[in-house]
Structure formats: C-alpha cells, structure tokens
Amino acid sequence: MAGLGALGPGRRSRASTPRLLAVLLVIALGVLFAAPARAVDYGHDVSWPQCPGGLPMPPEDTEFVVVGLTNGLAFTENPCLDGQFQWVLDRGVRAQAYAMATFPTTVQYDTYGDDGPWPASTRLDRLRNVGYAEGRAALASLDEVGWRPERIWVDVEPRPQQPWPSSTAAQRQENRYVISGLLAALADAGYPHGIYSYSSGWEAITGSWQLPDVPVWSPAGRLDFASEASDLCVNRSFSGGTVHIAQWTDGTYDYDMTCIGVYQAHVATIGWQSSVSDGATAGTTGRSLPMEALRLSVAGDRLSGDILWRGHVQNIGWQPWTTSASPIGTTGRGLRLEAFQLRLTGDLASQYSIRYRAHVQNVGWQPYGIDGATAGTVGQGRRVEAVTIELVPKVAPAFTAVYAAHVQNLGWMANVSDGTVAGTTGRALRVEALRLTVSSAAYTGDIEWRGHVQSIGWQPWTSSANPIGTTGQGLRLEAFEIRLTGEMANHYRIHYRAHVQDLGWQSWVADGGTAGTSGMGKRIEAVQILLAPRTGG
C-alpha cells in the first residue's frame, strides 16, 4: 500500500526384482531431474502515489501487480487507474486490485445509509449499507476501465483524514458492520476478496475481529530482518485468515510475494527459524539438533488447493492427517520429528507435484520423495534434522487413488484424487454412491469395499469394478469401509474419512475401518481418500 513505510508503532503482525528396481529407478530419476518451478511470485502494488511525477511504477520484471482503486479514502477514485491498468495490459502481468474502507462522514451516512440490501431501521444496518455503497463505488471504477481483476482486497487501516472511531467496543462493532457491507458488495458482484491490514491497526479498528475464511494480505513495513515478510505467510494472521500475500517496502517500492511454498522449521534449542521457500534448507545440519515441527503454506491465487500432511513423532507415532492450517510435529515437549508425508490437493495437485527430502541423524540427506512418499525414518528412533520442500511440474504419481461421488440433485461429480474432497459440504446434500480405483507403478492389487445404505444396511463386499451405494433410488450412503488387496496391501495403507450430517469431518480411518455412521440415520455428504506407504504406522 502506498505509504506503508509509516505504519507506525506495532505495525508488524509479523523392490526386490530387477524389473521392480528398474521401475523405481525410472520414477526416482523423473523426480530427481524434474525442473523446479519457483512457487513464490514476486510483485508490487501501486495506486495514486505512482501517478506521473510521483513514485516510479514497478520494474519490468515484476510478476504481478495489485492496483489501488481509491484515492486514499472510500468514495474516491485513483486518478491514474486507467493508465495503471493500461500498464498492466501492456506487460501482460497478473493483476489484482484493492479498495480502501473508511468510516463514513455524516453526509455519507445520510446519503447511503437508506439505500442498500439491508433495512435502514437500525444504525448498524445503515452502516452496513454505507459499506456496501463503498464497495459499489470501487466496482464502478473497474467498470469505467473495463477490468475484472482476479481478487479485490479491502484495505482496513487508520486514516487520519477520516478516522475510524475506536474508543469503545460499540464503536469497533460499528466498524465491523461497515467492513462487512463492503465485503458483501464484492461477493455479490462475484469477486474473490480478502482483507489487508496489520495487527495493531486491525485490533484498534475491529477489536481483533476473527474472519478465518477470508484471505489476508499482510504487511511487514520496512524489513528489520530478511525473512520478516515471508514469516507472515506461515504465522497466524491478525484476523485468523490464511495469508495469501505478504508485503514490505523500502520507501520507493511496495514489494509483494505470494505465500505458496513457504515453510518454516522449529528446531530444538532454537525455536522457530526464519522461513524459507523453493527448496531451501529449513532446519540445521552438522549440529545434531532435532527438528520438532514444520509449518508450510500453499496459499495463493494462481491455483486453488491445499496440502494433506502428517508427521511421525517420537513417543507418539503418526499424527492425524491435517492441512496447511496446522503444523506437523510438536513444540514445547522436546519430541523429535522422525518422518513426514506430504501431498497436494485440488488444482495444485493437477499441475504440480510436491518434492521433498529429509536430512536424518546418522544418514544425512535422503533421496527425494514425492506426493505422499515418506521422508525420514519410522521405527529407528532417528531425528529429522533438516528438510527441503519444493513444487515441481506434475510427475506421474507412483501410487494414486482416484474417486468420485454421486450426489443428490447433482449426479456423478468429477473425478478427484489423493485426498481431494469428493461431494459437497454446507449444502445438506447426501452422497448416494461412490466409485474408486487405486493404482501403483510398482505393485499389483485392488480394493475391497462396501457401503452402508439407508433402508438396505451393509452391502456385500465388492471390488473397484463396482461402485458402492445406489443411484436413482434417492437413498443416502451412511457409511463405508475400504481395504487393499494383493501386493498393494503389503506396501500401502488406504486412509479415508467422511463428512457426516450434523457431525462434520470425522477422524481419518484406514484399512477396513468404518467411515460414517450406522444406526443413526445420518447422510454422508463428502469424503476424502488417499494411499500412503506402509511404513510401520
């Protein structure tokens, strides 16, 4: 944001046969020599300060730009928006936008409070209508230049020219209504959106309002140390939302970086180290220090998706599968991380593989693993000391689970794979049937599975040649069980879980365990399924 050098005090939120060996060698070489794809993009943001005669426009090698729509306050227009949008078009760079949110003046309150999607019977709803009008004014600027950016950020920070009242909890509540109205205007226009702010400013204006489902653009101001901005990517944000972009300034340029592929290690006697990205080393080597935990971000707007990962910890064993929202390992318990498994989901998984390796006590650097392979050791009591993680162009998986859900009113949905969600959540729609195939580049095998169906009960065990559940009968799938067969059963485990009516996501089960419920009359609404190497846990 223009002028971020003056954020003020507290600104930082900051195989046993030759044939098998040959197959595995081909896979390993493909992984080893796949060209890395730098995941992090670096860009800049601009607005009225970059008008002709002001601060310079970004360097020609910038990879994306965030363009301001307002002139410092809501209901104003960046006087150079048309020229800056043309600059973006001429260079063909990705671009997003941002708009200021401000508390209304008396005139703005009187002008816009009565006109909006909410009844004007209360002051809070009138304030929400004003916020909605702020959003519509920003959108009108886009219409004038004929631009539809990939995301619009709402900038919430103190504005001396038009201060946010923030002395009392009631005033901070009113501020939230203005912001919520602006966000609603963007949502109603079909724009992905997010919040730009910093901890002290967000606390002062909103009372540290938590919006975990709203993405965050987080500023570091002037850097006091090299990783100060990237650290924002893997630490909790001011609003609880996932940080997609981190920003810093040198007084001339405002710099921005996407957070995809940023990771951070927690090491014994050191704590959380500086964050790194794109295959750099996190942790230590040559110091005999155990790594205890890892954080990883894959947030960004280039592709949707997340990770599924889990850690194997001293005295605990394998932890449950989780997403990038949670670290793996432990802190404050003195327990070494011994191994981990990691895979991408969603659109990220369709275009990229994730490649990683561990530096292990008395072993050194292990070969690279990819897309769910185990890095580290299990059952040997050896500590992981360091890791590298990077995204690479998609590599054919060594093993995979591909599945689809038949959903009430929707029919068969598209195939997904390897932990991606099949079905729906938040729509109260029943899964009626599932289909699933598993494959491995090195081992033969299949599945046996069965479903528990409304009014039928448990169906007979069958193979991947047949779906489980029913179609055309309007019956809910209530539970299912899956197990592997053949060589695959000796080398892999199959993990799965269900999102169940009134219960949400259940814990992961594996190898014949029951996902869902029986005897409770509850529908399954979504599922996740993945294969993982059998490594003793």
C-alpha positions in Angstrom: 0.0 0.0 0.0 1.3 3.4 -0.7 2.9 5.0 2.3 3.4 1.8 4.3 6.8 3.0 5.5 4.8 4.9 8.0 2.7 2.2 9.5 3.7 3.4 13.0 4.4 1.6 16.2 3.3 -2.0 16.5 2.9 -2.4 12.7 4.3 -6.0 12.4 1.8 -8.8 12.8 4.6 -10.1 11.9 11.8 -53.6 -4.8 13.2 -56.9 -4.9 13.3 -58.0 -8.6 15.4 -56.4 -11.3 12.2 -55.3 -13.0 10.8 -53.6 -9.9 14.1 -51.9 -9.3 14.1 -50.6 -12.9 10.6 -49.2 -12.4 11.5 -47.5 -9.2 14.7 -46.1 -10.8 12.8 -44.5 -13.6 10.4 -43.0 -11.2 13.2 -41.7 -9.0 15.1 -40.2 -11.9 12.0 -38.5 -13.1 11.5 -36.9 -9.7 15.2 -36.0 -9.3 15.6 -34.2 -12.6 12.1 -32.6 -13.0 12.7 -28.9 -13.5 11.9 -27.0 -10.3 9.1 -24.5 -10.6 9.6 -21.5 -8.3 6.4 -21.4 -6.5 6.6 -17.9 -4.9 5.7 -15.0 -7.2 7.1 -11.5 -6.5 5.2 -8.4 -7.4 4.4 -4.8 -6.4 1.4 -2.7 -5.5 0.6 0.8 -6.9 -2.0 3.5 -6.6 -2.2 7.3 -6.7 1.4 7.7 -5.3 2.6 6.2 -8.6 0.8 8.8 -10.8 3.1 10.6 -13.2 5.6 12.8 -11.3 5.3 10.6 -8.2 6.9 7.3 -7.2 8.1 5.0 -10.0 6.0 2.2 -11.4 7.3 -1.3 -10.8 10.3 -2.8 -12.5 9.7 -4.5 -15.8 10.4 -8.0 -14.3 7.5 -7.8 -11.7 5.4 -10.9 -11.8 2.1 -9.4 -10.6 0.6 -6.1 -9.5 -2.1 -5.0 -7.1 -3.6 -1.8 -8.2 -5.5 0.7 -5.9 -8.9 1.7 -6.9 -9.3 4.6 -4.5 -7.5 7.8 -3.7 -6.8 7.2 -0.1 -10.5 7.1 1.1 -13.7 5.4 0.2 -15.9 7.1 -2.4 -12.8 8.5 -4.2 -11.1 7.2 -7.4 -7.4 6.6 -8.1 -6.9 9.4 -10.7 -4.4 7.2 -12.6 -6.3 4.0 -12.6 -6.8 4.0 -16.4 -3.1 4.5 -17.1 -2.0 1.9 -14.5 -4.5 -0.6 -15.8 -3.0 0.0 -19.3 0.5 -0.5 -17.9 -0.7 -4.0 -16.7 -2.2 -4.8 -20.1 0.9 -3.7 -22.0 3.1 -6.1 -19.9 0.6 -9.0 -19.6 1.2 -9.4 -15.8 -1.3 -10.9 -13.4 -3.2 -8.2 -11.5 -5.4 -7.8 -8.5 -7.0 -4.7 -7.0 -7.6 -3.1 -3.6 -10.0 -0.5 -2.3 -10.0 1.5 0.9 -12.6 1.0 3.6 -13.4 4.1 5.7 -15.9 5.1 8.4 -18.5 7.3 6.8 -18.8 11.0 7.4 -22.2 12.3 8.5 -23.0 13.2 4.9 -22.1 9.8 3.6 -24.1 8.1 6.4 -27.1 10.2 5.5 -26.7 9.7 1.7 -26.0 5.9 1.6 -27.5 4.5 4.8 -31.0 4.3 3.5 -30.0 2.7 0.2 -28.7 -0.9 0.2 -29.6 -4.5 0.8 -30.4 -4.1 4.5 -33.3 -2.3 6.0 -32.5 1.2 7.3 -34.3 0.6 10.6 -31.1 0.4 12.7 -27.8 2.3 12.8 -25.8 -0.9 12.3 -27.7 -1.9 9.2 -27.4 1.7 7.9 -23.6 1.4 8.4 -23.6 -1.9 6.6 -25.4 -0.2 3.7 -22.8 2.5 3.6 -20.0 -0.1 3.4 -21.9 -1.8 0.6 -22.0 1.6 -1.2 -18.2 1.9 -0.7 -17.8 -1.4 -2.5 -20.1 -0.4 -5.3 -18.2 2.8 -5.8 -14.9 0.9 -6.1 -16.6 -1.5 -8.6 -17.8 1.4 -10.7 -14.1 2.4 -11.2 -13.4 -1.0 -12.6 -16.4 -0.8 -14.9 -15.1 2.5 -16.3 -11.8 0.9 -17.4 -13.3 -2.4 -18.3 -11.3 -4.5 -15.9 -12.2 -7.6 -13.8 -9.3 -8.4 -11.5 -8.8 -11.8 -10.1 -9.3 -10.6 -6.5 -10.1 -7.3 -4.7 -8.6 -6.6 -1.3 -10.3 -4.4 1.2 -7.7 -2.1 2.9 -8.5 -1.6 6.6 -6.1 0.7 8.4 -6.2 4.0 10.3 -6.9 7.0 8.1 -6.1 10.3 9.8 -8.1 12.2 7.2 -11.2 10.3 8.2 -10.6 8.4 11.4 -12.3 5.2 12.5 -13.9 5.7 15.8 -12.4 3.1 18.1 -12.6 4.2 21.7 -15.3 1.7 22.7 -16.3 -1.9 21.9 -19.6 -0.5 20.5 -17.6 1.7 18.0 -15.4 -1.2 17.0 -18.6 -3.2 16.4 -19.9 -0.4 14.1 -16.7 -0.5 12.2 -17.2 -4.2 11.6 -20.5 -3.5 10.0 -19.0 -1.0 7.5 -16.3 -3.6 6.5 -18.9 -6.4 6.3 -21.0 -4.3 3.9 -18.1 -3.6 1.6 -17.1 -7.3 1.6 -20.7 -8.2 0.7 -20.7 -5.8 -2.2 -17.7 -7.6 -3.7 -19.1 -11.0 -3.0 -22.5 -10.1 -4.6 -20.5 -8.9 -7.7 -18.8 -12.3 -7.9 -15.3 -11.1 -6.8 -13.0 -13.2 -4.6 -11.9 -10.8 -1.9 -9.7 -10.5 1.1 -8.5 -8.2 3.9 -5.4 -6.0 4.0 -4.4 -4.8 7.5 -1.9 -5.3 10.3 -2.3 -6.5 13.9 -2.4 -3.2 15.8 -4.5 -1.4 13.2 -7.0 -4.3 12.9 -7.2 -4.6 16.7 -7.8 -0.8 17.1 -10.5 -0.7 14.4 -12.3 -4.0 14.8 -11.3 -5.4 18.2 -9.3 -8.2 16.5 -12.3 -9.5 14.6 -11.7 -13.1 13.5 -12.5 -14.0 9.9 -10.8 -17.4 9.4 -12.4 -17.9 5.9 -11.3 -14.6 4.5 -7.8 -14.5 2.8 -5.3 -12.0 4.1 -2.7 -9.7 2.6 -0.3 -8.9 5.4 2.3 -6.1 5.5 5.7 -6.2 7.3 6.5 -2.5 6.7 10.3 -1.8 6.4 12.1 -5.1 7.0 14.1 -5.5 10.2 15.4 -8.9 9.0 15.4 -10.8 5.7 12.5 -13.2 6.4 10.2 -10.8 8.1 7.7 -10.7 5.3 7.8 -14.4 4.4 7.4 -15.3 8.1 4.0 -13.7 7.9 3.0 -16.5 5.4 3.3 -19.2 8.0 2.3 -17.5 11.2 -1.2 -16.7 12.4 -2.7 -13.6 10.8 -4.3 -10.7 12.6 -7.8 -12.0 11.6 -7.2 -15.7 11.6 -7.4 -15.9 7.8 -4.8 -17.6 5.6 -2.1 -15.2 4.4 -2.0 -15.2 0.6 0.3 -12.3 0.1 3.0 -10.7 2.2 4.2 -7.1 1.6 7.2 -4.9 2.6 8.5 -1.5 1.5 11.8 0.3 1.0 10.2 3.7 0.8 10.3 3.7 -3.0 8.6 0.4 -3.9 6.0 -1.6 -2.2 7.0 -5.2 -2.7 4.7 -8.2 -2.5 5.2 -12.0 -2.5 2.8 -14.9 -2.7 2.9 -17.4 0.1 2.8 -20.7 -1.9 5.7 -23.0 -1.0 6.9 -21.0 2.1 7.9 -23.2 5.0 9.5 -22.9 8.5 11.1 -25.4 10.9 11.0 -25.5 14.7 14.4 -26.8 16.0 15.4 -27.8 19.5 17.2 -25.0 21.4 16.5 -22.6 18.6 12.7 -22.5 18.2 11.0 -21.3 15.0 13.7 -20.4 12.4 13.4 -17.9 9.6 11.0 -19.1 6.9 12.4 -20.3 3.5 10.9 -21.3 0.2 11.5 -23.1 -3.1 13.8 -25.9 -2.0 16.0 -24.0 0.5 17.1 -25.8 3.7 15.0 -25.5 6.8 16.5 -26.9 10.0 20.2 -27.5 10.7 22.9 -29.9 9.6 26.1 -30.7 11.4 24.7 -29.6 14.8 22.9 -32.8 15.9 19.7 -30.8 16.6 16.3 -32.4 16.2 13.7 -30.8 14.2 10.5 -30.7 16.2 7.8 -29.2 14.0 7.1 -27.8 10.5 4.8 -25.2 9.0 4.0 -24.9 5.3 1.9 -22.5 3.3 0.5 -23.2 -0.2 -1.8 -20.2 -0.2 -2.0 -18.1 -3.3 -4.4 -17.1 -6.0 -2.7 -18.7 -9.0 -4.2 -22.1 -8.3 -6.7 -23.4 -5.7 -5.8 -26.3 -3.5 -4.1 -27.2 -0.2 -1.9 -29.9 1.3 -2.5 -33.1 3.3 0.4 -34.0 5.5 1.2 -35.8 8.8 4.3 -36.2 11.0 5.7 -39.2 12.8 6.8 -38.0 16.2 8.9 -39.6 19.0 6.7 -41.4 21.5 3.5 -40.5 19.5 3.9 -42.2 16.1 1.9 -41.0 13.2 -0.2 -37.9 13.8 -3.6 -37.5 12.1 -3.6 -36.1 8.6 -4.1 -32.4 8.5 -4.0 -29.4 6.2 -1.7 -26.4 5.9 -3.8 -24.8 8.6 -1.9 -26.8 11.2 1.8 -27.5 11.7 3.1 -31.1 12.0 5.2 -32.3 14.9 5.1 -30.7 18.4 6.6 -27.7 20.2 7.4 -27.3 23.9 7.6 -31.1 24.5 11.1 -31.9 23.5 10.0 -34.6 21.0 11.8 -35.2 17.7 10.1 -35.3 14.3 11.2 -38.6 12.8 9.3 -38.7 9.4 6.6 -36.9 7.4 4.4 -37.5 4.4 3.0 -34.7 2.2 0.8 -34.3 -0.8 -1.1 -31.6 -2.7 -4.8 -31.4 -3.3 -7.2 -29.6 -5.7 -6.0 -27.7 -8.7 -2.4 -27.5 -7.3 -2.3 -31.3 -7.5 -3.4 -31.3 -11.1 -0.5 -29.2 -12.2 2.3 -29.7 -9.7 3.9 -32.4 -7.6 5.5 -31.6 -4.3 9.0 -32.9 -3.9 10.8 -33.1 -0.5 13.6 -34.8 1.4 14.9 -35.1 4.9 18.4 -34.9 6.5 18.3 -37.7 9.1 20.5 -38.4 12.1 23.4 -40.7 11.0 22.0 -41.0 7.5 22.4 -37.5 6.0 20.3 -36.3 3.1 17.9 -39.0 1.9 16.8 -39.2 -1.8 13.9 -37.0 -2.8 10.3 -38.3 -2.2 7.3 -37.0 -3.9 3.5 -36.8 -3.5 2.9 -38.8 -0.4 6.2 -40.7 0.0 7.8 -40.9 3.5 10.7 -38.6 4.2 12.7 -39.6 7.3 12.5 -43.0 9.1 10.0 -44.9 11.2 10.9 -47.3 14.0 14.6 -46.4 14.0 14.5 -43.6 16.6 16.3 -41.2 14.3 15.7 -37.5 14.3 15.0 -35.4 11.3 17.4 -32.5 11.3 16.6 -30.6 8.2 14.2 -30.6 5.2 13.8 -29.2 1.7 10.4 -28.8 0.0 9.6 -27.5 -3.5 6.9 -27.7 -6.1 7.8 -29.2 -9.5 5.8 -29.7 -12.7 3.4 -32.6 -12.4 5.1 -36.0 -12.2 3.1 -39.2 -12.8 2.3 -40.5 -9.4 4.0 -43.7 -8.1 0.6 -44.5 -6.5 -2.8 -42.9 -6.6 -6.4 -43.2 -5.5 -9.0 -41.7 -8.0 -12.6 -41.5 -6.8 -15.9 -39.7 -7.5 -19.2 -39.1 -5.6 -22.8 -39.4 -6.8 -24.6 -36.6 -5.0 -28.3 -35.8 -4.5 -29.5 -33.4 -7.2 -26.1 -33.3 -8.9 -25.4 -36.9 -10.1 -21.9 -38.1 -10.6 -19.4 -35.3 -9.9 -15.9 -35.1 -11.5 -13.2 -37.5 -10.5 -10.8 -36.3 -7.9 -7.7 -37.9 -6.4 -5.4 -38.4 -3.4 -7.2 -36.6 -0.6 -9.2 -34.0 -2.5 -12.8 -33.6 -1.3 -15.5 -35.5 -3.3 -19.0 -34.5 -2.6 -20.2 -31.2 -1.0 -20.2 -29.6 2.4 -22.5 -26.9 3.7 -25.3 -27.8 1.2 -27.1 -30.6 3.1 -26.8 -32.9 0.1 -26.5 -36.6 0.5 -23.8 -38.8 -1.1 -25.7 -41.7 -2.7 -22.8 -43.7 -4.3 -19.0 -43.7 -4.6 -16.6 -45.2 -7.2 -12.9 -45.7 -6.6 -9.8 -47.0 -8.3 -6.3 -47.4 -6.9 -3.1 -48.0 -8.8 0.6 -48.3 -8.2 3.6 -48.1 -10.6 5.4 -50.8 -8.7 2.8 -53.2 -7.2 -0.4 -55.0 -8.3 -3.6 -55.0 -6.3 -7.1 -53.6 -5.9 -9.6 -52.8 -3.2 -12.4 -54.5 -1.5 -15.1 -52.2 -0.2 -18.7 -52.0 0.9 -21.3 -49.3 1.8 -24.0 -49.0 4.4 -27.1 -47.6 2.7 -30.3 -46.2 4.1 -33.1 -48.9 4.3 -30.6 -51.5 3.0 -27.8 -51.7 5.5 -24.4 -53.1 4.7 -24.0 -54.1 1.0 -21.8 -57.1 0.1 -18.1 -56.6 -0.3 -17.1 -55.9 -3.9 -14.1 -54.6 -5.9 -13.3 -51.4 -7.6 -15.2 -52.8 -10.6 -18.4 -51.7 -8.8 -19.5 -48.6 -7.1 -20.9 -48.7 -3.6 -24.2 -47.2 -2.6 -27.1 -46.7 -5.1 -28.2 -44.4 -7.8 -31.7 -43.5 -8.9 -33.2 -44.6 -5.6 -32.8 -41.5 -3.5 -31.1 -43.3 -0.7 -28.3 -41.9 1.4 -24.9 -43.5 1.8 -24.4 -43.6 5.6 -21.0 -45.4 6.0 -18.3 -47.3 4.0 -15.3 -49.5 4.6 -12.3 -50.0 2.3 -9.3 -52.3 2.3 -6.5 -53.1 -0.1 -5.7 -56.4 -1.7 -2.7 -58.1 -3.4 0.8 -56.6 -3.3 -0.6 -53.2 -2.7 -1.9 -54.3 0.7 1.6 -55.2 1.8 3.1 -51.9 0.8 0.4 -49.3 1.2 -2.4 -48.3 3.6 -5.6 -46.7 2.4 -6.8 -43.8 4.5 -10.3 -42.2 4.3 -12.8 -40.1 6.2 -16.4 -38.8 5.8 -18.1 -35.5 6.3 -21.3 -36.5 8.0 -24.6 -34.7 8.6 -24.6 -32.8 11.9 -21.1 -34.1 12.7 -18.8 -32.6 10.1 -15.5 -34.2 9.2 -14.8 -37.4 11.2 -11.3 -38.5 12.1 -9.3 -40.5 9.5 -9.6 -44.3 9.5 -7.7 -46.9 7.5 -7.6 -50.4 6.1 -11.2 -51.6 6.8 -12.2 -49.0 9.4 -15.7 -47.6 9.2 -16.1 -44.0 7.9 -19.6 -42.5 8.5 -22.2 -43.9 10.9 -24.7 -46.8 11.0 -27.9 -46.9 13.0 -28.1 -43.1 13.3 -29.8 -42.2 10.0 -27.2 -39.6 9.1 -26.1 -39.0 5.5 -22.5 -38.8 4.3 -22.0 -35.5 2.5 -18.4 -35.7 1.3 -15.4 -38.0 1.5 -11.6 -37.9 1.2 -9.5 -41.0 0.3 -5.7 -41.4 -0.1 -3.0 -44.0 -0.3 0.1 -43.8 1.8 3.2 -46.0 2.0 3.1 -48.7 4.8 5.9 -47.5 7.0 5.1 -49.2 10.3 2.4 -46.7 11.3 
